[in-house]
Amino acid sequence: MACLNYLRSIQLLGALCILVAHYPASAQWEKIGPPFEIFKNDGFYGYADGVLYMFGGKLGTGTLLTECSTLNTENPEAWITKAPLPTTRIGGYAGLYNGKFYLVGGLINYTGTPTIYNFASAVLEYDPATDTYTEKTSIPLPVYEAAGAVVGSKIYLIAGGARQADNPQLIEESRKVQVYDMATDVWSTTTDAPFTDEDYSMATAIGNTIYYFGNRTQGEPYGYKGVVGETIQWSPIADCPEKPFAGACGVMGNTVYIAGGAIQSGNPNYDTYYYDEPNDTWIKNAELPEPGFFVPVLLGDGTALYYISGTGNFNTYRLSLTTGVAESNEETPALRIYPNPASEAVTIELPSAAPCTLAMFSALGEKVLTQSANSSTAMLDTHTLPPGLYTVRYASQGSTRYYRLILK
């Protein structure tokens, strides 16, 4: 077993060398929109129809906010102010259903010495079409800094900090998973989380599977996935390197990403990682130029991710799925690979009809396919390959380029 683990480590190291050498160039964060004069964090964040939404939160000065601001990602010239929240609000989650946002959890404010925490009970429905808020059924157990994820019409609000019984000056960790059905305005509970962590954790979902990160309880796994059915079946997954906390996670190309926050030493986390689920491992993908803290979600529609401000970051950044850059010749035209994600086969539109060699590598660095081409289009048969993340290498006339491909 020790020998197998050693060999796997060597393979993984080789894969990391390939991916780190090429992916940071081929998947870069791009700054969009104007910078903030003062950074913002700890708000409610959403994305719908190409528009980023930021509700509430607080300024770097500590001032709590009621404002709602939006940025059109297709024409990101300015943040636009929308109708403000009824009260200040921080540290909750915003889910999207049927074109409307639902803001759950968090604090209205915190005051005094020692601090008294005023929890937010109301669920607010925000309709972008009318720029109005409607109060819905209150949350049974108000929580602060709970991780959130949407599965179907339901928000799963995971763990977080709850007011300690009869003492508004203390917050205690919760294992509760509270479920809000945005379609019916009904709250329920499901299987408790196997962890207690109220300190800026994060979550996201693919299909009916929730991914949770940020558990810092000594000796326990950092990340879990929970398959949602009548209950949630939780199981630990591989730790993300450096175990970032107070960062953000999201989904692009049917793959989970983590960015920003801080590593366990307390230093900023500049790295972006994606989770290779078939191999239960993490791959470093790109560097975030200005890692922020206390922004728990990477927003997007599955084809791009957006990171908004956060402590120490005054800007908004976008990470796209389809970017590709040459390793040895920056002037070589890019390839077009589609569909991506793929399953049965992949079509590659080449920059020319010049002879070239195409090769595919698994996330562990193993070459799984090689093919020569001498036309402007090539097709790779991928139906026998397992789902996962792959590297496509194109080599022609002294130029080598690397692209990421996802098989589902």
C-alpha positions in Angstrom: 0.0 0.0 0.0 2.8 2.4 0.9 4.4 1.7 -2.5 1.1 2.4 -4.3 0.7 5.7 -2.4 4.2 6.7 -3.3 3.6 6.0 -7.0 0.3 7.9 -6.9 2.2 10.8 -5.3 4.7 10.8 -8.1 2.0 10.7 -10.7 0.1 13.5 -9.0 3.3 15.6 -8.8 3.8 15.1 -12.5 0.2 16.2 -13.2 0.6 19.2 -11.0 3.8 20.2 -12.9 1.8 20.0 -16.2 -1.2 21.9 -14.9 0.6 24.5 -12.9 2.9 25.2 -15.8 0.1 25.8 -18.2 -3.2 26.5 -16.6 -2.3 29.7 -14.8 -1.6 31.1 -18.2 -4.6 29.5 -19.9 -7.1 30.3 -17.1 -6.4 33.8 -15.8 -8.6 36.1 -13.6 -9.6 39.2 -15.6 -10.4 42.5 -13.8 -13.8 43.9 -14.8 -15.8 47.0 -13.9 -14.6 50.0 -11.8 -12.9 49.5 -8.4 -14.6 50.2 -5.1 -13.3 53.2 -3.2 -13.5 51.2 0.0 -13.6 47.4 -0.1 -16.8 45.6 0.8 -17.4 42.2 2.4 -19.8 39.9 4.3 -22.8 40.6 2.2 -25.3 38.6 0.2 -24.2 37.9 -3.4 -26.1 36.7 -6.5 -26.0 36.4 -10.2 -28.9 36.3 -12.7 -29.0 36.9 -16.5 -25.5 38.3 -16.7 -25.8 40.6 -13.8 -24.0 40.5 -10.5 -25.9 41.5 -7.3 -24.5 42.6 -4.0 -26.9 43.1 -1.1 -25.9 44.7 2.3 -22.6 43.7 3.8 -20.1 46.2 5.3 -17.4 48.5 4.3 -13.8 48.1 5.2 -14.4 50.9 7.7 -16.8 48.7 9.6 -19.9 50.6 8.4 -22.9 48.2 7.9 -24.8 48.6 4.6 -28.4 48.5 3.3 -27.5 49.2 -0.3 -28.0 46.8 -3.2 -25.7 47.3 -6.2 -25.5 45.5 -9.6 -22.9 45.1 -12.3 -23.8 44.1 -15.9 -21.0 41.6 -16.8 -21.5 42.1 -20.5 -21.1 45.9 -20.2 -19.4 46.4 -16.8 -19.0 50.2 -16.9 -20.4 51.0 -13.5 -22.1 49.5 -10.4 -25.7 50.6 -10.4 -27.6 51.3 -7.1 -30.9 49.6 -6.6 -33.5 49.7 -3.9 -31.9 49.3 -0.5 -32.6 46.6 2.0 -35.2 47.4 4.8 -32.4 47.2 7.4 -28.6 46.7 7.4 -27.7 43.0 7.0 -24.5 40.9 6.9 -23.3 37.4 6.9 -26.2 35.5 5.2 -26.9 33.8 1.9 -28.9 34.6 -1.3 -30.5 31.9 -3.3 -32.0 32.3 -6.8 -35.3 30.7 -7.9 -37.6 31.6 -10.8 -35.8 34.9 -11.4 -36.1 36.1 -7.8 -33.5 36.2 -5.0 -34.2 35.0 -1.4 -32.0 36.4 1.3 -31.8 34.2 4.4 -29.8 34.3 7.7 -27.2 36.7 8.9 -27.2 39.6 11.4 -29.0 42.9 11.3 -26.2 44.4 13.4 -24.0 44.0 16.4 -23.8 46.6 19.1 -22.3 47.4 22.5 -19.4 46.2 24.7 -19.5 43.3 25.2 -21.1 42.7 21.8 -24.8 41.9 21.5 -25.7 40.1 18.2 -29.0 41.0 16.6 -29.9 38.1 14.3 -32.0 38.5 11.2 -35.1 36.3 11.2 -36.9 37.6 8.2 -36.5 36.0 4.7 -36.5 38.7 2.0 -37.6 38.0 -1.5 -36.1 40.4 -4.0 -37.6 40.8 -7.5 -35.2 42.4 -9.9 -38.0 43.1 -12.4 -39.8 45.4 -9.9 -36.8 46.3 -7.7 -38.8 45.5 -4.6 -38.5 43.3 -1.4 -41.2 41.1 0.1 -40.9 39.6 3.5 -41.5 35.8 3.6 -41.6 33.2 6.4 -39.0 33.7 9.1 -36.2 31.3 9.6 -36.8 28.9 12.6 -33.2 29.2 13.9 -31.5 32.4 13.0 -27.8 31.8 12.1 -24.8 33.9 11.1 -22.2 33.0 8.6 -23.9 29.7 7.6 -22.8 28.2 4.3 -25.5 28.1 1.7 -26.3 26.1 -1.5 -29.3 25.7 -3.8 -30.6 22.3 -4.9 -33.7 22.5 -7.0 -36.1 25.1 -5.4 -34.5 24.7 -2.0 -31.8 26.6 -0.1 -29.8 24.5 2.2 -28.4 26.6 5.0 -25.6 24.7 6.7 -24.3 25.0 10.2 -23.3 28.5 11.1 -23.4 30.4 14.4 -26.6 30.6 16.4 -27.5 32.8 19.4 -26.7 31.0 22.6 -29.9 30.3 24.6 -30.8 33.3 26.8 -27.5 35.1 26.1 -27.4 37.5 23.1 -23.8 38.2 23.8 -22.7 34.6 22.8 -22.8 32.7 19.6 -22.6 28.9 19.6 -21.8 26.6 16.7 -24.7 24.8 15.1 -24.9 21.4 13.3 -28.3 22.2 11.9 -29.1 22.1 8.2 -32.2 24.3 7.6 -34.0 24.0 4.3 -36.0 26.8 2.8 -38.3 26.0 -0.2 -38.4 29.1 -2.3 -41.3 27.7 -4.3 -43.6 27.2 -1.3 -42.2 29.5 1.4 -41.8 26.6 3.8 -38.9 25.9 6.2 -37.9 22.4 7.3 -34.8 20.6 8.6 -32.8 17.6 7.4 -29.8 15.5 8.5 -27.5 17.4 10.8 -24.1 18.2 9.4 -21.2 16.0 10.6 -19.3 19.1 11.6 -19.7 22.2 13.7 -18.0 25.3 12.2 -19.5 28.8 12.2 -16.3 30.5 11.1 -16.7 31.7 7.5 -17.3 28.4 5.7 -18.5 28.0 2.1 -20.7 25.7 0.1 -22.0 25.1 -3.5 -23.9 22.5 -5.3 -23.9 20.4 -8.5 -27.2 18.7 -9.3 -28.3 17.1 -6.0 -24.8 17.1 -4.4 -23.7 19.8 -1.9 -20.0 20.5 -1.4 -19.0 22.1 1.9 -15.6 23.6 2.8 -14.0 25.4 5.6 -14.3 23.1 8.6 -11.4 23.9 10.9 -12.2 21.6 13.8 -9.0 20.0 14.8 -8.6 16.5 13.4 -11.7 16.6 11.2 -11.9 16.7 7.4 -11.9 20.2 5.8 -14.4 19.4 3.1 -17.5 17.2 2.7 -20.0 16.4 0.0 -23.6 15.7 0.8 -25.9 13.8 -1.6 -29.5 15.2 -1.2 -32.4 12.8 -1.1 -35.0 12.3 1.7 -32.0 13.0 3.9 -28.4 14.1 3.2 -25.7 11.5 3.0 -22.5 13.3 4.1 -19.0 12.0 3.3 -15.6 13.6 3.6 -13.6 14.4 0.5 -9.9 15.2 -0.1 -8.6 18.3 1.6 -8.0 21.3 -0.6 -4.3 22.3 -0.3 -3.7 24.9 2.4 -7.4 24.5 3.5 -8.4 28.1 2.7 -11.0 29.7 5.0 -13.0 32.9 4.6 -12.7 32.4 0.9 -15.2 31.6 -1.9 -16.4 28.6 -3.8 -18.5 28.0 -6.9 -19.1 25.9 -10.0 -17.8 26.3 -13.5 -18.0 23.6 -16.2 -19.6 21.2 -13.8 -16.5 21.5 -11.5 -16.1 22.9 -8.0 -13.6 25.8 -7.6 -12.2 27.5 -4.5 -10.5 30.9 -4.5 -9.5 33.7 -2.1 -9.6 33.8 1.6 -6.6 32.8 3.8 -4.6 29.7 4.3 -4.1 28.1 7.7 -1.1 30.3 8.5 -3.4 33.4 8.2 -1.6 34.6 5.0 -3.8 35.5 1.9 -4.6 32.7 -0.4 -3.7 33.7 -4.0 -4.4 30.3 -5.5 -7.5 29.0 -7.3 -8.1 25.3 -7.1 -10.6 23.0 -8.8 -11.8 19.6 -7.5 -11.1 16.6 -9.7 -13.9 14.5 -8.3 -13.2 11.2 -10.2 -9.7 11.2 -8.6 -10.7 12.9 -5.4 -7.9 15.4 -5.7 -7.4 19.2 -6.1 -5.5 21.0 -8.9 -4.1 24.5 -8.7 -5.5 26.5 -11.7 -4.8 30.2 -11.5 -3.8 33.0 -9.3 -6.2 35.6 -8.0 -4.4 39.0 -8.2 -6.1 40.4 -5.1 -7.4 37.7 -2.8 -10.3 39.0 -0.7 -11.7 37.7 2.6 -15.3 37.1 3.8 -16.9 36.7 0.4 -18.2 33.1 0.5 -19.4 32.6 -3.1 -17.9 32.5 -6.6 -20.8 33.7 -8.8 -21.6 32.7 -12.4 -23.7 30.7 -14.8 -21.4 27.7 -15.1 -19.3 29.1 -18.0 -17.5 31.8 -15.9 -16.9 32.7 -12.3 -16.9 36.1 -10.6 -15.2 37.2 -7.4 -16.5 40.5 -5.9 -14.3 42.6 -3.6 -13.8 41.3 -0.1 -11.4 42.5 2.6 -8.2 43.7 0.9 -9.7 43.5 -2.6 -11.1 46.7 -4.2 -12.0 45.0 -7.6 -14.3 42.5 -9.3 -12.6 39.6 -11.2 -13.8 37.1 -13.8 -12.4 33.6 -14.5 -13.6 32.1 -17.9 -13.7 28.4 -18.8 -12.6 28.7 -22.4 -9.4 30.9 -22.3 -6.3 29.4 -23.9 -2.7 30.8 -24.3 0.3 29.4 -26.2 3.2 28.2 -24.2 6.0 28.9 -26.7 4.4 31.2 -29.3 1.9 33.8 -28.1 1.0 34.7 -31.7 -0.4 31.2 -32.5 -4.2 31.4 -33.1 -6.3 29.7 -30.5 -8.1 26.4 -30.9 -11.8 25.9 -30.5 -12.8 22.8 -28.6 -16.5 21.8 -28.4 -18.6 20.7 -26.7 -16.9 21.4 -23.4 -17.9 19.7 -21.1 -18.2 16.6 -23.4 -18.9 12.9 -23.3 -18.8 10.9 -26.5 -16.6 12.9 -28.7 -14.8 16.3 -29.0 -14.4 18.4 -32.1 -11.3 20.6 -32.4 -11.1 23.5 -34.9 -7.4 23.9 -35.5 -5.7 27.2 -36.4 -4.5 25.8 -39.7 -4.3 22.6 -41.8 -0.6 22.2 -41.0 0.4 18.8 -39.6 0.0 18.7 -35.8 -0.2 16.2 -32.9 -3.0 16.2 -30.4 -2.6 14.5 -27.0 -4.9 14.1 -24.0 -3.6 13.8 -20.4 -5.6 12.8 -17.3 -5.5 14.8 -14.1 -2.7 12.5 -12.9 -0.5 13.3 -15.9 -1.2 10.0 -17.8 -1.4 10.2 -21.5 -4.7 8.7 -22.5 -5.0 9.5 -26.2 -2.8 10.7 -29.0 -3.7 11.6 -32.6 -2.2 13.2 -35.6 -4.0 15.6 -37.9 -3.3 17.5 -41.1 -6.6 19.3 -41.7 -8.3 22.3 -40.1 -10.6 20.1 -38.0 -10.0 17.0 -35.8 -12.3 14.8 -33.8 -11.3 13.0 -30.6 -13.2 9.9 -29.6 -13.6 10.2 -25.8 -16.5 7.7 -25.1 -14.2 5.2 -23.4 -12.6 7.7 -21.0 -14.0 8.2 -17.5 -15.4 11.6 -16.4 -13.0 14.1 -15.1 -10.6 16.9 -16.0 -8.2 16.5 -18.8 -5.4 18.5 -20.6 -5.4 18.6 -24.4 -2.0 19.4 -25.9 -1.6 20.8 -29.4 1.8 20.7 -31.0 2.6 22.0 -34.5 5.6 23.7 -36.1 7.4 24.5 -32.9 4.3 25.8 -31.1 2.7 24.0 -28.1 -0.6 25.0 -26.5 -2.5 23.4 -23.6 -6.3 23.5 -23.1 -8.5 22.1 -20.4 -11.3 19.7 -21.3 -14.0 18.3 -19.0 -15.6 14.9 -19.6 -18.9 14.3 -18.0 
